[in-house]
Amino acid sequence: MEFLQPTTWAEALEARAAHPDAVPICGGTDVMVGINFGHLRPAQLLDLTRVADLREWTTEEHAVRLGAGVSYARVITELGDRLPGLAMAARTIGSPQIRNRGTVGGNLATASPAGDAHPALLAADAVVEVASVRGSRRIPVTDFYTGPKRNAMDADELVAAVHITPPSGPQQYSKIGTRNAMVIAVAAFGLALHPDRRTVGTGIGSAAPTPRRAPAAEEFLAGELDAAGLWESRAELPAGLAARFGELVAGSAAPIDDVRGTAGYRLHALSVMARRTLTWAWAEHRTASGNDSAKEV
Ligand SMILES: Cc1cc2nc3c(=O)[nH]c(=O)nc-3n(C[C@H](O)[C@H](O)[C@H](O)COP(=O)(O)OP(=O)(O)OC[C@H]3O[C@@H](n4cnc5c(N)ncnc54)[C@H](O)[C@@H]3O)c2cc1C
């Protein structure tokens, strides 16, 4: 197996163009599983770990530009205040060892419906930056997932970064698995309240062929909060609102029965997670200072 080891981003993109069959490897926590189990035997690996740019995060126009090679551990320790939803999701991933190696870029490229970064990125309206020797382009994360473990990248492209605007309101993440750690989600849900725009963001994991949003639930909740003046008054949620939100979230899912759970269980779990995360997020909104402008980054 040949090991390509670019040290700059330009070299990495050239190597990607010259060796389209080479498999990129960053943290290796997906790639090495495939190699160790004999499912993957690439002639070449394109090692991205020496490309320093990929491990950087910066701020650009009020958004965090998170390099594709930033580990979950660093998202938690360095960005927990700016990107709370993604950090919550990151805390549920694997073990400390996996969080030290695994990256958001690797999660995006794998594009598993069960990947934990996705619901948080969807709820936060993240934008994926991909690049090739032809140039770079930005893809809204909603358009990034094209099928089970498939994404919108062309064969010569790499994930450069993901852009996430720090929230003006609370974010939550909830995951159900057979235990509390080292577990693939049976179902997962990410929620973001955006009081500055009076909108709601959602992300569903492990309950459809791709990670997806729940548009009907988002519109319903934003509309109800608006109509009752609740964004400003921060009064208690009307009875039944959170439960209805949960039903609408489940209505946007399209789960299957598999070894981890049944479709019916996943739908029930989603409605419960959506109801609970909304209750937690609203409690946080009610006690927040009232500064609805996006947090400074
Ligand atoms: C024990 C264990 C537990 C796990 N638990 C979880 C969990 O709880 N939740 C979860 O979501 N995941 C989990 N995973 C899966 C894995 O850790 C994540 O998907 C992680 O985000 C992968 O990141 P990585 O950097 O290790 O990717 P890699 O393994 O290096 O790569 C993953 C894929 O992305 C491609 N790739 C990597 N970087 C780039 C790039 N910059 N541009 C283009 N393609 C790229 C690779 O070619 C490969 O196809 C677990 C894995 C293990 C082994």
The ligand as an SDF file (V2000), in Angstrom:
LIG
                    3D

 53 58  0  0  0  0  0  0  0  0999 V2000
  -14.6840    2.6460   18.2390 C   0  0  0  0  0  0  0  0  0  0  0  0
  -15.3170    3.6970   17.3610 C   0  0  0  0  0  0  0  0  0  0  0  0
  -16.3650    4.4450   17.8610 C   0  0  0  0  0  0  0  0  0  0  0  0
  -16.9870    5.4120   17.0510 C   0  0  0  0  0  0  0  0  0  0  0  0
  -18.0290    6.1250   17.5890 N   0  0  0  0  0  0  0  0  0  0  0  0
  -18.6350    7.0560   16.8100 C   0  0  0  0  0  0  0  0  0  0  0  0
  -19.7350    7.7940   17.3320 C   0  0  0  0  0  0  0  0  0  0  0  0
  -20.1460    7.6350   18.4880 O   0  0  0  0  0  0  0  0  0  0  0  0
  -20.3180    8.7090   16.5140 N   0  0  0  0  0  0  0  0  0  0  0  0
  -19.8780    8.9280   15.2340 C   0  0  0  0  0  0  0  0  0  0  0  0
  -20.4470    9.7790   14.5480 O   0  0  0  0  0  0  0  0  0  0  0  0
  -18.8400    8.2470   14.7270 N   0  0  0  0  0  0  0  0  0  0  0  0
  -18.2160    7.3150   15.4780 C   0  0  0  0  0  0  0  0  0  0  0  0
  -17.1690    6.5920   14.9590 N   0  0  0  0  0  0  0  0  0  0  0  0
  -16.7820    6.8210   13.5590 C   0  0  0  0  0  0  0  0  0  0  0  0
  -15.6380    7.8420   13.3660 C   0  0  0  0  0  0  0  0  0  0  0  0
  -14.9230    8.0600   14.5510 O   0  0  0  0  0  0  0  0  0  0  0  0
  -16.1780    9.1970   12.8700 C   0  0  0  0  0  0  0  0  0  0  0  0
  -16.9200    9.0470   11.6790 O   0  0  0  0  0  0  0  0  0  0  0  0
  -15.0570   10.2200   12.6420 C   0  0  0  0  0  0  0  0  0  0  0  0
  -15.6340   11.4840   12.5090 O   0  0  0  0  0  0  0  0  0  0  0  0
  -14.2000    9.9220   11.4310 C   0  0  0  0  0  0  0  0  0  0  0  0
  -13.1980   10.9230   11.3770 O   0  0  0  0  0  0  0  0  0  0  0  0
  -11.6880   10.5400   10.9900 P   0  0  0  0  0  0  0  0  0  0  0  0
  -10.9070   11.7890   10.9060 O   0  0  0  0  0  0  0  0  0  0  0  0
  -11.1640    9.4930   11.8890 O   0  0  0  0  0  0  0  0  0  0  0  0
  -11.9480    9.9470    9.5330 O   0  0  0  0  0  0  0  0  0  0  0  0
  -11.0840    8.9360    8.6590 P   0  0  0  0  0  0  0  0  0  0  0  0
  -11.2590    7.5530    9.1270 O   0  0  0  0  0  0  0  0  0  0  0  0
   -9.6870    9.4230    8.4940 O   0  0  0  0  0  0  0  0  0  0  0  0
  -11.8530    9.1350    7.2690 O   0  0  0  0  0  0  0  0  0  0  0  0
  -13.2280    8.8930    7.1730 C   0  0  0  0  0  0  0  0  0  0  0  0
  -13.6840    9.0710    5.7230 C   0  0  0  0  0  0  0  0  0  0  0  0
  -13.5110   10.4030    5.3330 O   0  0  0  0  0  0  0  0  0  0  0  0
  -12.5690   10.5200    4.2690 C   0  0  0  0  0  0  0  0  0  0  0  0
  -11.8450   11.7580    4.5920 N   0  0  0  0  0  0  0  0  0  0  0  0
  -11.2270   12.0730    5.7630 C   0  0  0  0  0  0  0  0  0  0  0  0
  -10.8340   13.3610    5.7290 N   0  0  0  0  0  0  0  0  0  0  0  0
  -11.2100   13.8590    4.5310 C   0  0  0  0  0  0  0  0  0  0  0  0
  -11.1070   15.1420    3.9060 C   0  0  0  0  0  0  0  0  0  0  0  0
  -10.5350   16.1950    4.5220 N   0  0  0  0  0  0  0  0  0  0  0  0
  -11.6240   15.2860    2.6610 N   0  0  0  0  0  0  0  0  0  0  0  0
  -12.2310   14.2440    2.0290 C   0  0  0  0  0  0  0  0  0  0  0  0
  -12.3550   13.0170    2.5650 N   0  0  0  0  0  0  0  0  0  0  0  0
  -11.8630   12.8410    3.8020 C   0  0  0  0  0  0  0  0  0  0  0  0
  -11.8010    9.2330    4.2660 C   0  0  0  0  0  0  0  0  0  0  0  0
  -11.3030    8.8800    2.9960 O   0  0  0  0  0  0  0  0  0  0  0  0
  -12.8760    8.2630    4.7140 C   0  0  0  0  0  0  0  0  0  0  0  0
  -13.7140    7.9430    3.6400 O   0  0  0  0  0  0  0  0  0  0  0  0
  -16.5180    5.6250   15.7330 C   0  0  0  0  0  0  0  0  0  0  0  0
  -15.4410    4.8820   15.2410 C   0  0  0  0  0  0  0  0  0  0  0  0
  -14.8450    3.9360   16.0370 C   0  0  0  0  0  0  0  0  0  0  0  0
  -13.6810    3.1390   15.4990 C   0  0  0  0  0  0  0  0  0  0  0  0
  1  2  1  0
  2  3  1  0
  2 52  2  0
  3  4  2  0
  4  5  1  0
  4 50  1  0
  5  6  2  0
  6  7  1  0
  6 13  1  0
  7  8  2  0
  7  9  1  0
  9 10  1  0
 10 11  2  0
 10 12  1  0
 12 13  2  0
 13 14  1  0
 14 15  1  0
 14 50  1  0
 15 16  1  0
 16 17  1  0
 16 18  1  0
 18 19  1  0
 18 20  1  0
 20 21  1  0
 20 22  1  0
 22 23  1  0
 23 24  1  0
 24 25  2  0
 24 26  1  0
 24 27  1  0
 27 28  1  0
 28 29  2  0
 28 30  1  0
 28 31  1  0
 31 32  1  0
 32 33  1  0
 33 34  1  0
 33 48  1  0
 34 35  1  0
 35 36  1  0
 35 46  1  0
 36 37  1  0
 36 45  1  0
 37 38  2  0
 38 39  1  0
 39 40  1  0
 39 45  2  0
 40 41  1  0
 40 42  2  0
 42 43  1  0
 43 44  2  0
 44 45  1  0
 46 47  1  0
 46 48  1  0
 48 49  1  0
 50 51  2  0
 51 52  1  0
 52 53  1  0
M  END
$$$$
